[in-house]
């Protein structure tokens, strides 16, 4: 869990006391969501075990889906699909979306 939104309050004697509100990591990441629409892109799994998830991802990309950028890697995203979450990499120069990982809800 992330500790966010540190707030200071004054005690009766005038000194400050601290209070933390906690948010789950997923809640914090959702604030950075973008709308991803890549209708004309190919979708390829990086692992043959992910091949059965390609159709779900492709349908989502054709209609548009919420995506959460990976702040540590350019062009990597977590995307929310009807049956789970996918971690993808987008190569604009190749018009390809690579399915890196998938997690069922």
C-alpha positions in Angstrom: 0.0 0.0 0.0 1.1 3.5 -0.7 1.0 6.2 2.0 -0.4 9.2 0.3 -2.0 12.5 1.2 -0.1 13.4 4.3 -2.2 15.9 6.2 -1.1 17.9 9.2 -3.6 18.9 12.0 -3.0 20.9 15.1 -3.5 19.3 18.5 -5.2 21.2 21.3 -1.8 22.5 22.5 -1.0 24.0 19.0 1.6 21.4 18.0 1.2 19.6 14.7 0.2 16.0 14.5 0.4 13.9 11.3 -2.3 11.7 9.7 -1.9 9.4 6.7 -4.6 8.3 4.4 -3.8 5.1 2.6 -4.7 4.1 -0.9 -4.0 0.8 -2.7 -1.5 0.9 -5.5 -4.2 0.2 -8.1 -6.2 3.2 -6.9 -3.2 5.4 -7.1 -2.4 4.2 -10.6 -5.9 4.7 -12.0 -5.6 8.4 -11.7 -3.1 8.3 -14.7 -5.5 6.5 -17.0 -5.6 7.2 -20.7 -8.0 6.0 -23.4 -6.2 3.6 -25.8 -7.6 2.9 -29.2 -5.4 1.0 -31.7 -7.8 -0.5 -34.2 -5.3 -1.0 -37.0 -2.6 -2.6 -35.0 -1.5 -6.2 -35.0 -1.6 -8.0 -31.6 1.1 -10.6 -30.8 1.7 -12.6 -27.7 5.3 -12.7 -26.4 4.6 -16.2 -24.9 2.6 -19.0 -26.6 0.7 -19.5 -23.4 -0.9 -16.0 -23.9 -2.2 -16.8 -27.4 -5.7 -17.5 -26.2 -5.9 -13.9 -24.8 -5.0 -12.1 -28.0 -8.7 -12.0 -29.3 -9.9 -10.3 -26.1 -7.1 -7.7 -26.3 -7.6 -7.1 -30.0 -11.4 -6.5 -29.4 -10.6 -4.1 -26.6 -8.1 -2.1 -28.7 -10.5 -1.9 -31.6 -13.3 -0.4 -29.4 -11.0 1.5 -27.0 -9.9 0.6 -23.5 -8.6 2.3 -20.3 -4.8 2.1 -20.1 -2.5 2.9 -17.3 1.1 3.9 -18.4 4.1 2.2 -16.8 6.0 5.2 -15.4 9.2 3.2 -15.6 9.1 2.1 -19.2 8.1 4.0 -22.3 5.2 2.5 -24.3 4.3 -0.1 -21.7 0.8 -0.1 -20.3 -1.6 -2.0 -18.0 -4.9 -2.4 -19.7 -8.2 -3.3 -18.2 -10.1 -6.0 -20.2 -13.5 -7.6 -19.5 -12.0 -10.8 -18.0 -8.7 -9.5 -16.6 -5.7 -7.2 -16.9 -3.0 -7.2 -19.6 0.4 -5.8 -19.6 1.3 -4.7 -23.1 4.1 -3.0 -25.1 3.2 -0.8 -28.1 5.6 -0.5 -31.1 4.2 2.3 -33.2 6.8 1.9 -35.9 5.7 -1.7 -36.4 1.9 -1.0 -35.7 2.1 -3.9 -33.2 0.9 -4.4 -29.7 2.8 -7.1 -27.8 0.9 -8.9 -25.0 3.6 -9.4 -22.3 1.5 -10.7 -19.4 -2.1 -11.4 -18.5 -3.9 -11.7 -15.1 -7.5 -12.9 -14.7 -9.8 -11.0 -12.4 
